[in-house]
C-alpha cells in the first residue's frame, strides 16, 4: 500500500513554466527571443516576461509549443534615504499577470506605476484592485526582502 498523496493527477498533459523572468528590457541579460530559446531548450513551454516596471506581451514569440504570458513586475518602495541606493530601501515586488491581454491593450502600455508608499497597505490593496480592473492578477514576489 502506498502512502503517496498526489496533489495533481499522475497522468495528463503538463507544462513547465517560469512565472518570473527579466530580459534586457529591465535588468536581465537576454533578449526576449534568447529567453524563449534558453527556456525551450530546458524543457519549458511557458514564460511570463516580468520586466521591472515595463508591461509587455511578446505574442510574436508564441507558437504551438510556447506561450509568452503578458506581465510586468512593479515595486512599491519606501523613500530613498540615499537617492538611487536600492541596497538600503525596503520594497515590495509584485508581478502583474495579464489574464486578458486583448482587453485595454493600449491603456496597458501606460499602466500607472505605484507610488512610493511602502507600508501603506490600504494604498497597496487599492493599487492591486485598480490593476485587477485592467485584467491583471497579482503575485507578491520575494516576501522576505
Phi and psi restraints in degrees (value plus and minus 20) as a CYANA .aco file:
   2 UNK   PHI    -113.6   -73.6
   2 UNK   PSI     118.6   158.6
   3 UNK   PHI    -117.0   -77.0
   3 UNK   PSI     -10.6    29.4
   4 UNK   PHI     -90.4   -50.4
   4 UNK   PSI     117.7   157.7
   5 UNK   PHI    -138.0   -98.0
   5 UNK   PSI     103.3   143.3
   6 UNK   PHI    -116.8   -76.8
   6 UNK   PSI     104.9   144.9
   7 UNK   PHI     -98.5   -58.5
   7 UNK   PSI     -46.0    -6.0
   8 UNK   PHI    -147.4  -107.4
   8 UNK   PSI     140.0   180.0
   9 UNK   PHI     -78.0   -38.0
   9 UNK   PSI     130.3   170.3
  10 UNK   PHI     -89.8   -49.8
  10 UNK   PSI     -46.7    -6.7
  11 UNK   PHI    -144.6  -104.6
  11 UNK   PSI     138.8   178.8
  12 UNK   PHI     122.9   162.9
  12 UNK   PSI    -191.6  -151.6
  13 UNK   PHI    -119.9   -79.9
  13 UNK   PSI     102.5   142.5
  14 UNK   PHI    -144.3  -104.3
  14 UNK   PSI     131.8   171.8
  15 UNK   PHI    -147.3  -107.3
  15 UNK   PSI     115.0   155.0
  16 UNK   PHI    -108.5   -68.5
  16 UNK   PSI     109.7   149.7
  17 UNK   PHI    -154.6  -114.6
  17 UNK   PSI     126.7   166.7
  18 UNK   PHI    -133.4   -93.4
  18 UNK   PSI     100.6   140.6
  19 UNK   PHI    -123.7   -83.7
  19 UNK   PSI      -5.6    34.4
  20 UNK   PHI    -175.9  -135.9
  20 UNK   PSI      83.4   123.4
  21 UNK   PHI    -167.9  -127.9
  21 UNK   PSI     117.6   157.6
  22 UNK   PHI    -132.1   -92.1
  22 UNK   PSI     131.2   171.2
  23 UNK   PHI    -142.7  -102.7
  23 UNK   PSI    -192.0  -152.0
  24 UNK   PHI     -83.0   -43.0
  24 UNK   PSI     -30.4     9.6
  25 UNK   PHI     -95.6   -55.6
  25 UNK   PSI     -28.4    11.6
  26 UNK   PHI    -159.6  -119.6
  26 UNK   PSI    -130.9   -90.9
  27 UNK   PHI    -129.5   -89.5
  27 UNK   PSI      -0.9    39.1
  28 UNK   PHI    -105.5   -65.5
  28 UNK   PSI     150.6   190.6
  29 UNK   PHI    -125.9   -85.9
  29 UNK   PSI     -34.5     5.5
  30 UNK   PHI    -129.3   -89.3
  30 UNK   PSI     132.6   172.6
  31 UNK   PHI     -92.7   -52.7
  31 UNK   PSI     143.9   183.9
  32 UNK   PHI     -76.0   -36.0
  32 UNK   PSI     -58.3   -18.3
  33 UNK   PHI     -85.5   -45.5
  33 UNK   PSI     -61.7   -21.7
  34 UNK   PHI     -87.0   -47.0
  34 UNK   PSI     -55.8   -15.8
  35 UNK   PHI     -81.5   -41.5
  35 UNK   PSI     -67.4   -27.4
  36 UNK   PHI     -77.2   -37.2
  36 UNK   PSI     -69.6   -29.6
  37 UNK   PHI     -79.3   -39.3
  37 UNK   PSI     -67.1   -27.1
  38 UNK   PHI     -83.2   -43.2
  38 UNK   PSI     -63.6   -23.6
  39 UNK   PHI     -91.6   -51.6
  39 UNK   PSI     -57.9   -17.9
  40 UNK   PHI     -83.9   -43.9
  40 UNK   PSI     -58.6   -18.6
  41 UNK   PHI     -84.3   -44.3
  41 UNK   PSI     -44.8    -4.8
  42 UNK   PHI    -113.7   -73.7
  42 UNK   PSI     -12.3    27.7
  43 UNK   PHI      71.8   111.8
  43 UNK   PSI      -9.7    30.3
  44 UNK   PHI    -106.1   -66.1
  44 UNK   PSI     131.5   171.5
  45 UNK   PHI    -147.2  -107.2
  45 UNK   PSI     -21.9    18.1
  46 UNK   PHI    -158.7  -118.7
  46 UNK   PSI     112.2   152.2
  47 UNK   PHI    -156.3  -116.3
  47 UNK   PSI     110.7   150.7
  48 UNK   PHI    -115.6   -75.6
  48 UNK   PSI      97.1   137.1
  49 UNK   PHI    -104.3   -64.3
  49 UNK   PSI      84.4   124.4
  50 UNK   PHI    -135.4   -95.4
  50 UNK   PSI      37.6    77.6
  51 UNK   PHI     -83.3   -43.3
  51 UNK   PSI     130.0   170.0
  52 UNK   PHI     -83.3   -43.3
  52 UNK   PSI     103.5   143.5
  53 UNK   PHI      35.0    75.0
  53 UNK   PSI       4.6    44.6
  54 UNK   PHI    -160.8  -120.8
  54 UNK   PSI      85.1   125.1
  55 UNK   PHI     -93.8   -53.8
  55 UNK   PSI     112.2   152.2
  56 UNK   PHI    -168.2  -128.2
  56 UNK   PSI     126.7   166.7
  57 UNK   PHI    -145.8  -105.8
  57 UNK   PSI      89.3   129.3
  58 UNK   PHI    -109.5   -69.5
  58 UNK   PSI      40.0    80.0
  59 UNK   PHI     -84.2   -44.2
  59 UNK   PSI     -42.9    -2.9
  60 UNK   PHI     -84.6   -44.6
  60 UNK   PSI     -37.3     2.7
  61 UNK   PHI    -110.0   -70.0
  61 UNK   PSI     -29.0    11.0
  62 UNK   PHI     -98.1   -58.1
  62 UNK   PSI     123.1   163.1
  63 UNK   PHI    -173.5  -133.5
  63 UNK   PSI    -187.3  -147.3
  64 UNK   PHI     -86.1   -46.1
  64 UNK   PSI     -34.1     5.9
  65 UNK   PHI    -138.8   -98.8
  65 UNK   PSI     -19.4    20.6
  66 UNK   PHI    -167.4  -127.4
  66 UNK   PSI     113.9   153.9
  67 UNK   PHI    -137.9   -97.9
  67 UNK   PSI     105.8   145.8
  68 UNK   PHI    -122.3   -82.3
  68 UNK   PSI      93.4   133.4
  69 UNK   PHI    -102.2   -62.2
  69 UNK   PSI     115.6   155.6
  70 UNK   PHI     -96.8   -56.8
  70 UNK   PSI     108.2   148.2
  71 UNK   PHI    -187.5  -147.5
  71 UNK   PSI     156.1   196.1
  72 UNK   PHI    -181.6  -141.6
  72 UNK   PSI     144.7   184.7
  73 UNK   PHI    -134.6   -94.6
  73 UNK   PSI     107.7   147.7
  74 UNK   PHI    -132.3   -92.3
  74 UNK   PSI     139.0   179.0
  75 UNK   PHI    -149.6  -109.6
  75 UNK   PSI     124.4   164.4
  76 UNK   PHI    -141.0  -101.0
  76 UNK   PSI      90.4   130.4
  77 UNK   PHI    -131.6   -91.6
  77 UNK   PSI     140.7   180.7
  78 UNK   PHI     -98.1   -58.1
  78 UNK   PSI     148.1   188.1
  79 UNK   PHI     -89.4   -49.4
  79 UNK   PSI     123.1   163.1
  80 UNK   PHI     -85.7   -45.7
  80 UNK   PSI     114.2   154.2
  81 UNK   PHI     -99.2   -59.2
  81 UNK   PSI     -60.7   -20.7
  82 UNK   PHI    -139.1   -99.1
  82 UNK   PSI      94.0   134.0
  83 UNK   PHI     -70.1   -30.1
  83 UNK   PSI     108.6   148.6
  84 UNK   PHI      60.2   100.2
  84 UNK   PSI     -21.2    18.8
  85 UNK   PHI    -110.4   -70.4
  85 UNK   PSI      70.0   110.0
  86 UNK   PHI     -91.8   -51.8
  86 UNK   PSI     -37.1     2.9
  87 UNK   PHI     -88.7   -48.7
  87 UNK   PSI     -38.4     1.6
  88 UNK   PHI    -135.8   -95.8
  88 UNK   PSI      -6.4    33.6
  89 UNK   PHI    -124.9   -84.9
  89 UNK   PSI     109.4   149.4
  90 UNK   PHI     -95.1   -55.1
  90 UNK   PSI     120.0   160.0
  91 UNK   PHI    -170.6  -130.6
  91 UNK   PSI     133.1   173.1
  92 UNK   PHI    -133.4   -93.4
  92 UNK   PSI     113.9   153.9
  93 UNK   PHI    -131.6   -91.6
  93 UNK   PSI     109.7   149.7
  94 UNK   PHI    -149.2  -109.2
  94 UNK   PSI     104.5   144.5
  95 UNK   PHI    -102.9   -62.9
  95 UNK   PSI     116.2   156.2
  96 UNK   PHI    -131.6   -91.6
  96 UNK   PSI      90.1   130.1
  97 UNK   PHI    -116.2   -76.2
  97 UNK   PSI     112.4   152.4
  98 UNK   PHI    -111.3   -71.3
  98 UNK   PSI      86.0   126.0
  99 UNK   PHI     -98.1   -58.1
  99 UNK   PSI     -35.9     4.1
 100 UNK   PHI    -156.3  -116.3
 100 UNK   PSI      46.4    86.4
 101 UNK   PHI     -84.0   -44.0
 101 UNK   PSI     -41.0    -1.0
 102 UNK   PHI     -96.7   -56.7
 102 UNK   PSI     -41.6    -1.6
 103 UNK   PHI    -110.4   -70.4
 103 UNK   PSI     121.5   161.5
 104 UNK   PHI      34.5    74.5
 104 UNK   PSI      14.4    54.4
 105 UNK   PHI     -80.3   -40.3
 105 UNK   PSI     -58.8   -18.8
 106 UNK   PHI     -90.5   -50.5
 106 UNK   PSI     -61.8   -21.8
 107 UNK   PHI     -83.8   -43.8
 107 UNK   PSI     -55.8   -15.8
 108 UNK   PHI     -86.6   -46.6
 108 UNK   PSI     -44.0    -4.0
 109 UNK   PHI     -84.4   -44.4
 109 UNK   PSI     -41.8    -1.8
 110 UNK   PHI    -143.7  -103.7
 110 UNK   PSI      17.2    57.2
 111 UNK   PHI     -77.3   -37.3
 111 UNK   PSI     122.0   162.0
 112 UNK   PHI     -87.0   -47.0
 112 UNK   PSI     113.1   153.1
 113 UNK   PHI    -106.5   -66.5
 113 UNK   PSI     129.8   169.8
 114 UNK   PHI     -89.4   -49.4
 114 UNK   PSI     133.9   173.9
 115 UNK   PHI     -98.9   -58.9
 115 UNK   PSI     145.2   185.2
 116 UNK   PHI    -100.3   -60.3
 116 UNK   PSI      62.0   102.0
 117 UNK   PHI    -151.5  -111.5
 117 UNK   PSI      33.6    73.6
 118 UNK   PHI     -76.6   -36.6
 118 UNK   PSI     112.8   152.8
 119 UNK   PHI      68.3   108.3
 119 UNK   PSI     -28.9    11.1
 120 UNK   PHI    -111.2   -71.2
 120 UNK   PSI      64.8   104.8
 121 UNK   PHI     -85.3   -45.3
 121 UNK   PSI     -52.1   -12.1
 122 UNK   PHI     -82.5   -42.5
 122 UNK   PSI     -67.4   -27.4
 123 UNK   PHI     -82.2   -42.2
 123 UNK   PSI     -64.5   -24.5
 124 UNK   PHI     -80.1   -40.1
 124 UNK   PSI     -64.0   -24.0
 125 UNK   PHI     -85.9   -45.9
 125 UNK   PSI     -57.3   -17.3
 126 UNK   PHI     -82.6   -42.6
 126 UNK   PSI     -62.8   -22.8
 127 UNK   PHI     -81.8   -41.8
 127 UNK   PSI     -66.1   -26.1
 128 UNK   PHI     -81.9   -41.9
 128 UNK   PSI     -60.8   -20.8
 129 UNK   PHI     -81.7   -41.7
 129 UNK   PSI     -60.5   -20.5
 130 UNK   PHI     -81.8   -41.8
 130 UNK   PSI     -62.5   -22.5
 131 UNK   PHI     -88.9   -48.9
 131 UNK   PSI     -54.2   -14.2
 132 UNK   PHI     -80.4   -40.4
 132 UNK   PSI     -56.4   -16.4
 133 UNK   PHI     -83.6   -43.6
 133 UNK   PSI     -44.5    -4.5
 134 UNK   PHI    -104.9   -64.9
 134 UNK   PSI     -28.4    11.6
 135 UNK   PHI      85.4   125.4
 135 UNK   PSI     -11.6    28.4
 136 UNK   PHI    -109.7   -69.7
 136 UNK   PSI     133.1   173.1
 137 UNK   PHI    -143.8  -103.8
 137 UNK   PSI     131.9   171.9
 138 UNK   PHI    -128.7   -88.7
 138 UNK   PSI     130.1   170.1
 139 UNK   PHI    -156.5  -116.5
 139 UNK   PSI     106.2   146.2
 140 UNK   PHI     -99.7   -59.7
 140 UNK   PSI      98.4   138.4
 141 UNK   PHI    -114.0   -74.0
 141 UNK   PSI     135.0   175.0
 142 UNK   PHI      25.9    65.9
 142 UNK   PSI      39.4    79.4
 143 UNK   PHI     -82.4   -42.4
 143 UNK   PSI     -33.9     6.1
 144 UNK   PHI    -123.1   -83.1
 144 UNK   PSI      -8.0    32.0
